[in-house]
Amino acid sequence: MANRLIELALEALESRKTRIESEIKELRSQIRRGIDAFLTARMGARRRKPDRRSGTGRKRVRTAASRKAQSLKMKEYWAKRRAESASGAGKRR
């Protein structure tokens, strides 16, 4: 009779132990998901692959010809601005 009580007590404790271990496992997975969600939110842009269709994530490369054209346009723009300010037409008061 005493042995049977001990066996029943052991079964009950093992059952509780299994239930507690499963709860611990669930809590650890929730913690891990929380950390993953935090990292994804914080570093999500760096982790995602660029979308090739929309061009996001790509570096735009300008050709030498486009840089030269932009340079000429800006030189013309600033020459015009200097000429206006020298003649007094550009002053607003």
C-alpha positions, 0 to 999 in steps of 0.5 A, spaced: 500 500 500 505 504 501 509 503 495 502 504 491 502 511 494 509 513 492 508 510 485 502 515 485 505 521 488 511 520 483 506 519 477 503 526 479 509 529 480 512 527 473 505 529 470 506 536 473 514 536 471 512 535 464 506 540 464 511 545 467 517 543 462 512 545 456 510 551 459 517 553 460 518 551 452 512 556 450 514 562 454 521 561 451 518 561 444 514 567 446 521 570 448 524 568 442 519 571 437 519 577 441 526 578 440 525 576 433 520 581 432 524 587 435 530 585 431 526 585 424 522 592 426 529 595 428 533 592 422 528 590 417 530 594 412 537 591 412 534 584 412 530 584 406 532 583 399 531 589 394 525 589 390 528 588 383 521 591 380 521 597 383 528 598 384 528 599 391 535 598 394 539 599 388 544 604 388 543 609 382 549 610 377 550 616 373 554 615 367 560 620 365 555 623 360 550 625 365 555 628 370 558 632 364 551 635 362 549 636 369 556 640 370 555 644 364 547 646 366 550 648 373 555 652 370 550 656 366 546 657 372 551 660 376 554 664 371 547 667 370 546 668 377 553 672 378 551 676 372 544 678 375 547 680 382 553 684 378 548 688 374 543 689 380 537 685 378 538 680 382 537 684 389 530 684 392 529 689 398 
